[in-house]
Amino acid sequence: MADENITQQTELQQGGGDDLFYVGSELGVQSGATDYKQKRSNLGFVSEEDLVAGNAILAGGVMSLGSMDYWVWATKYIINNVVYTIPISGQVTLSDGDGSNDRIDVFYIEISTLTFPATPSIGVSEGTPAATPVKPTLDLTDQVEVTFRLVPQSETSDGTTTVELIYAENTGAAAEWNNSDLPTGGNLADATDPYAGTVSCTIPAITGTDALAWTDTGTHTFDLTARLQFAMRATGFGSDSKIQIKLINSSSAAYWVKTLSLSDFLSVGFVSDTTTWQLIQLRFSDFQASSKSETDYDRIEFSFTATPQVELDRMDIQTTINQPFIEEASGNTLRFHRRLTAAEVKTLGTTPITILNKPGNGKAISLIRSFAKLNWGSVAFDNNPINLTIDGNVSIWTITPFLSATAKTTKIFRAATNATTNAEIEENKALLVEGTDSAATGNSTVDLYITFEIVTL
């Protein structure tokens, strides 16, 4: 299902690749659990195992456009043991949810080698609705998965993504943020061919350095799982052209910063020689912090240095609700991050949450080191421990006391006193987080950080 507004560049590289490649995909949530194999290739880093397997996304991602529309992009990927560096991007639309059951849809890149150079396209493989849905199987001879998405029953709009709109129609507060800085000659209401809506923001060519900024009426908590997304149109980037983006706390002057040269833009799917609009997705986890203590921001600033005319439109910050994140630490060691909402924490006693799926026959999840951070809200939980459990067995690691804390708290999981030797690692068992009792009160979130490996028994 390729969209007509797809940009491509004809370049092919065959053979091997680097050891690690960063990837920006952000979907891939299945009933709150993590398919760690898919995450290793599409949400964190690509390992030697992925390269040997012959199919992997090395640089690519998916972003929500609202409703059931998504923007899919990739700039480097392996299909059937061939490394391709042919940029591809475009919009796809998922079908509405089934009236009776959930399903899983897979976003993929397909390569056609019938012509030279090879031609990529974007597709979606729609899963079969079922009480326990299964991911569709791709043809690995010419397709590679970018990521997947659980489509809940009767869903007609993506309910797993929260959107903070910065700029779209230049309306300012309360629908958008207020413009607080504009380069000389800049136009916040250019009605000439906007990406969406009626206007876009045009910044003239900058020979030195100048800034564009928006400021909100309140602050926002910096979230490592969030993404900054915007439409951009520009040609003529030079080797000295740079755009620096800062998320700033106006009160403390602390900030998070990312500087992008042409090569950085190319790595996230930007094609430099086209005059069409393109969507850019930047992960907050790639921004560098100026302060270890600041947690909030209320201003975003674009600083242009030696840039050609740049047009911007439809800028927002997106966070996928309960989005797990896994990255490869070293070798076979993996790190996991998952935020629990207050509602999830309250029901851990009766509704444990699967956070790592079964690794497969002959394999097991081996925990190395884990800790949890309670992000204090304003009301304490009236239950206490939080436990990690191998599915079907007693708790193996625990933190207690923990949930009843009345301030931001970070603690390490310790081996539970009731954990038996054979309960600590078992073949093909999922990892769950649970509590001993459910809570009636409490409004804090909890971040889980788990270092583990998948061992072959």
C-alpha positions in Angstrom: 0.0 0.0 0.0 2.4 2.7 -1.1 1.3 6.4 -1.1 1.8 8.5 -4.2 3.7 11.1 -2.1 6.7 8.9 -1.7 10.2 10.3 -2.0 13.1 8.1 -3.2 16.7 8.3 -4.0 18.5 5.8 -6.2 21.4 4.4 -4.4 22.2 0.8 -3.5 24.9 -0.6 -1.2 25.5 -4.4 -1.1 27.4 -6.3 1.5 27.9 -5.8 5.3 27.3 -2.9 7.6 28.3 -1.3 10.9 27.8 -3.2 14.1 25.2 -0.9 15.6 22.6 1.3 13.9 20.2 3.7 15.6 16.5 3.4 14.7 13.6 5.8 15.4 10.5 3.7 15.1 8.1 4.2 18.0 5.2 1.8 17.7 5.2 -1.9 18.2 3.0 -2.2 21.3 1.0 -5.4 21.7 -1.4 -5.4 24.6 1.1 -3.5 26.8 3.7 -6.2 26.3 7.0 -6.0 24.5 8.0 -8.2 21.6 11.7 -7.9 22.5 12.9 -9.4 19.2 11.1 -6.8 17.2 12.2 -4.1 19.5 15.8 -5.0 19.2 15.7 -4.4 15.5 13.3 -1.5 15.3 13.4 0.5 18.5 16.9 0.3 19.9 19.9 -1.0 18.1 20.5 -3.7 15.5 22.7 -6.5 16.8 24.9 -9.0 15.0 22.0 -11.5 15.3 19.8 -9.1 13.3 22.4 -8.7 10.6 23.0 -12.5 10.3 19.2 -13.0 10.1 19.3 -11.0 6.9 16.3 -8.6 7.5 16.4 -5.5 9.6 15.5 -1.8 9.7 18.8 0.0 10.3 17.3 3.5 10.1 13.6 4.1 9.9 10.4 4.7 11.8 6.7 5.4 11.9 4.9 8.5 13.2 1.2 9.1 13.8 -0.5 11.8 11.8 -3.8 11.5 13.6 -6.9 9.5 12.9 -5.6 6.2 11.4 -2.9 7.8 9.2 0.8 7.2 9.7 4.0 8.4 8.1 6.5 5.6 7.4 10.1 6.2 6.5 13.4 4.3 6.2 16.8 5.2 4.9 18.8 2.1 5.5 17.6 -1.5 5.8 18.5 -5.1 5.1 16.3 -7.3 3.0 17.3 -10.9 2.2 21.0 -10.2 3.2 21.3 -7.1 1.1 21.9 -3.6 2.6 19.9 -0.9 0.9 20.4 2.8 1.3 17.5 4.0 -0.9 15.4 6.5 1.2 11.7 5.8 1.1 8.9 7.6 2.9 5.1 8.0 2.6 1.7 8.0 4.2 -0.4 5.0 4.8 -3.8 4.6 6.4 -4.9 1.7 8.6 -8.4 0.3 8.4 -10.7 0.9 11.3 -10.8 -1.7 14.1 -12.9 -4.8 13.7 -16.3 -4.7 15.4 -15.6 -7.8 17.5 -11.9 -8.4 18.0 -8.4 -6.8 18.1 -5.9 -7.3 15.3 -2.2 -6.6 14.6 -1.1 -4.7 11.5 2.5 -4.7 10.3 4.2 -1.7 8.6 6.9 -2.9 6.1 9.3 -1.9 3.4 9.2 -4.0 0.2 12.0 -4.0 -2.4 11.6 -4.8 -6.1 14.8 -6.0 -7.8 13.1 -6.4 -11.2 14.7 -3.1 -12.3 18.0 -1.5 -11.6 18.4 0.3 -9.3 16.0 -1.6 -7.0 12.8 0.1 -6.1 11.4 0.2 -2.5 7.8 0.7 -1.5 5.8 1.0 1.7 3.1 -1.4 2.7 0.8 -2.5 5.6 0.0 -6.2 6.2 -3.4 -6.2 8.0 -3.8 -8.9 10.6 -6.7 -11.2 11.2 -9.0 -10.0 14.0 -9.1 -12.5 16.8 -9.5 -12.9 20.6 -5.8 -13.4 20.7 -4.5 -11.7 17.6 -1.3 -12.8 15.8 1.1 -10.7 13.8 1.0 -11.3 10.1 3.9 -13.1 8.5 6.0 -11.2 5.9 7.8 -12.5 2.9 11.4 -12.1 4.0 12.7 -12.5 0.5 11.6 -9.0 -0.4 10.0 -7.4 2.7 11.3 -6.2 6.1 9.2 -5.1 9.1 9.5 -1.5 10.2 7.2 -2.0 13.2 3.7 -3.2 14.1 0.6 -1.9 15.8 -2.2 -3.5 17.8 -5.5 -2.1 16.4 -8.1 -2.4 19.2 -11.6 -3.5 18.6 -13.8 -0.8 17.0 -10.9 1.8 16.9 -11.4 4.6 14.4 -8.6 6.9 15.6 -5.2 6.1 17.2 -5.8 6.3 21.0 -2.3 5.3 22.0 -0.6 8.6 21.0 -0.8 11.9 22.9 -0.1 15.0 20.8 1.1 18.5 22.0 0.5 20.8 19.1 3.1 23.6 18.8 2.3 25.1 15.4 -0.2 24.4 12.7 -2.4 27.4 11.8 -0.5 30.1 13.7 -3.4 30.5 16.2 -1.3 30.7 19.3 -2.7 29.8 22.8 -4.7 27.8 23.7 -4.7 25.5 20.6 -1.0 26.0 19.8 2.0 27.7 21.4 2.7 31.4 21.1 5.4 32.5 18.7 8.1 34.3 20.8 10.9 34.8 18.3 11.0 35.2 14.5 13.9 35.9 12.1 13.8 39.0 10.1 11.7 38.4 7.0 10.1 35.3 8.5 6.4 34.6 7.8 4.3 32.6 10.2 1.2 32.8 8.0 2.5 31.9 4.5 -0.5 30.7 2.5 1.5 29.5 -0.4 1.3 25.7 -0.6 1.3 24.7 3.1 1.8 21.1 4.1 -1.5 21.0 5.8 -4.3 23.5 6.7 -4.1 27.0 5.3 -0.7 28.4 6.4 2.9 27.4 7.0 6.0 29.1 8.5 8.7 30.3 6.0 12.2 31.3 7.1 14.3 33.1 4.5 17.9 32.1 3.8 20.1 32.8 6.8 23.7 33.8 6.1 24.7 34.1 9.8 22.6 32.8 12.7 19.0 33.6 13.6 16.3 32.0 15.8 12.7 31.0 15.6 10.9 30.1 18.8 7.5 29.2 20.4 6.6 29.4 24.1 3.7 27.7 25.8 1.7 29.1 28.7 2.6 26.2 31.0 5.5 23.8 31.4 5.9 20.2 30.1 7.9 17.4 31.6 10.8 16.2 29.5 10.0 12.6 28.5 12.7 10.4 26.9 10.1 8.4 25.0 8.6 11.5 23.3 9.3 12.6 19.7 9.4 16.0 18.1 7.8 15.9 14.7 7.4 18.5 12.0 7.0 18.9 8.3 9.9 20.6 6.5 10.6 21.8 2.9 14.1 23.0 1.9 16.7 22.5 -0.7 20.3 23.7 -1.0 21.6 22.7 2.4 25.4 23.2 2.4 28.2 21.5 4.3 28.1 24.3 6.9 24.3 24.5 7.2 23.0 23.7 10.7 19.7 23.8 12.6 20.0 23.6 16.3 16.8 22.8 18.3 16.5 23.5 22.0 13.8 22.7 24.5 14.2 25.4 27.1 12.9 26.1 30.6 12.4 29.8 30.5 12.7 30.2 34.3 15.9 28.3 34.9 17.4 28.7 31.4 18.2 25.0 31.4 17.7 23.2 28.1 17.9 20.1 26.0 19.6 20.5 22.7 20.1 18.7 19.4 22.1 20.1 16.4 21.4 18.8 12.9 23.7 19.1 9.9 22.7 17.8 6.5 23.9 14.3 7.3 21.8 14.3 10.4 18.7 15.2 8.5 19.5 12.5 5.9 19.8 9.9 8.6 16.1 10.5 9.6 14.7 10.2 6.1 15.2 13.7 4.7 15.9 13.8 1.0 17.9 16.9 0.1 17.2 17.3 -3.6 13.4 17.4 -3.6 11.0 20.4 -3.3 8.2 18.4 -1.7 7.2 18.5 1.9 8.9 15.9 4.1 8.1 14.8 7.7 11.0 14.8 10.3 10.9 12.8 13.5 13.4 13.4 16.3 13.6 11.4 19.5 13.9 13.3 22.8 16.4 10.6 23.9 18.8 12.1 21.4 18.7 15.5 22.9 21.6 16.5 25.3 20.7 18.1 28.7 22.4 21.2 30.1 21.3 20.4 33.6 20.8 17.1 35.6 18.2 18.7 37.8 15.7 20.4 35.5 12.7 18.3 34.4 10.4 20.7 32.6 10.4 23.0 29.5 8.1 25.6 28.0 9.9 26.9 25.0 11.2 25.4 21.7 13.8 27.3 19.7 15.2 26.7 16.2 18.5 28.3 15.6 19.4 28.5 11.9 23.1 28.8 10.7 24.0 29.3 7.1 20.7 27.7 5.9 18.7 28.1 2.7 15.1 29.1 2.8 13.3 26.7 5.1 9.6 26.1 5.4 8.0 24.4 8.5 4.5 23.2 9.2 2.5 21.0 11.5 4.9 20.8 14.4 4.0 18.7 17.5 5.4 16.6 20.3 4.1 13.0 20.4 4.2 10.5 23.2 3.0 6.9 22.8 1.1 5.9 25.9 2.8 3.1 27.9 5.4 2.8 25.1 8.2 0.4 26.2 11.7 1.0 24.9 14.5 -1.5 24.6 18.1 -1.0 23.5 21.1 -3.2 23.2 23.6 -2.4 25.9 26.5 -4.7 24.9 26.7 -8.2 23.5 23.4 -10.0 24.3 22.6 -7.6 27.2 19.5 -5.6 26.7 18.0 -2.6 28.6 14.3 -2.1 29.0 12.2 1.0 30.0 8.5 1.1 30.6 6.3 3.7 32.3 3.4 2.5 34.4 0.4 4.9 34.7 -1.2 5.5 38.0 -4.2 3.5 36.9 -2.0 0.5 36.1 -0.2 0.7 39.4 -3.5 0.7 41.3 -4.5 -2.6 39.8 -1.2 -4.5 39.9 -2.5 -6.7 42.7 -5.3 -8.1 40.5 -4.0 -7.3 37.0 -0.3 -8.0 36.5 1.2 -6.5 33.4 3.3 -8.6 31.0 6.4 -6.5 30.1 8.6 -9.0 28.3 7.0 -11.6 26.2 8.0 -15.3 26.1 11.4 -15.6 24.4 10.6 -18.9 22.7 11.3 -22.5 23.2 14.8 -23.3 24.5 15.3 -19.7 25.7 14.8 -17.8 28.9 14.8 -14.3 30.3 17.7 -13.8 32.8 17.5 -10.6 34.9 20.7 -8.9 35.6 19.9 -5.6 37.3 16.6 -3.7 37.7 15.3 -0.6 39.4 12.1 1.5 39.6 11.5 5.2 39.9 8.3 6.6 41.4 7.5 10.0 39.8 5.7 11.7 42.7 2.3 13.2 41.8 0.4 14.5 44.8 -1.3 11.5 46.4 0.5 8.4 47.8 -0.5 4.9 46.9 -2.0 2.9 49.8 -0.2 -0.3 48.8 3.6 -0.8 49.0 5.6 -3.5 47.2 6.2 -3.8 43.5 7.4 -7.2 42.2 8.9 -8.8 39.1 7.5 -12.3 38.4 8.2 -15.1 36.0 4.8 -16.0 34.6 3.2 -18.7 36.7 5.6 -18.5 39.6 6.1 -16.5 42.8 7.8 -13.1 42.7 11.5 -13.3 42.1 12.6 -9.6 42.6 10.9 -7.0 44.7 11.0 -3.4 46.1 9.4 -2.8 49.4 8.5 -0.3 50.8 8.1 1.7 47.6 4.7 2.7 46.3 3.7 4.5 49.6 6.5 7.0 49.2 5.5 10.7 49.3 8.4 12.1 47.2 10.3 11.1 44.0 12.0 7.8 44.8 14.3 5.5 43.0 15.1 2.0 44.3 16.8 -1.2 43.2 14.9 -4.5 42.9 16.2 -7.2 45.3 15.8 -10.9 45.2 12.5 -11.8 46.9 12.8 -13.8 50.1 10.3 -16.3 48.8 12.0 -16.8 45.4 13.2 -20.4 44.8 16.1 -21.3 42.6 14.0 -22.9 39.9 11.7 -19.9 39.9 14.4 -17.4 38.9 14.9 -18.5 35.4 12.6 -20.8 33.4 12.3 -21.7 29.7 10.0 -19.7 27.5 8.3 -17.7 30.3 7.2 -14.1 30.2 8.2 -11.5 32.7 5.4 -9.7 34.6 5.2 -6.8 37.0 2.7 -7.1 39.8 1.8 -5.9 43.3 0.6 -7.8 46.4 -2.6 -5.8 46.7 -4.5 -3.3 44.6 -4.6 0.4 45.6 -7.6 2.7 46.1 -5.5 5.9 46.1 -2.4 7.3 44.4 -1.7 9.3 41.3 2.1 8.9 40.6 3.6 7.1 37.6 6.3 4.5 37.9 9.3 4.0 35.5 10.8 0.5 35.3 14.4 0.1 34.2 15.4 -3.6 33.6 18.7 -4.9 32.3 18.4 -8.5 31.1 19.6 -11.0 28.6 18.0 -13.8 26.6 19.9 -17.0 27.3 19.7 -20.3 25.3 19.2 -23.3 27.6 
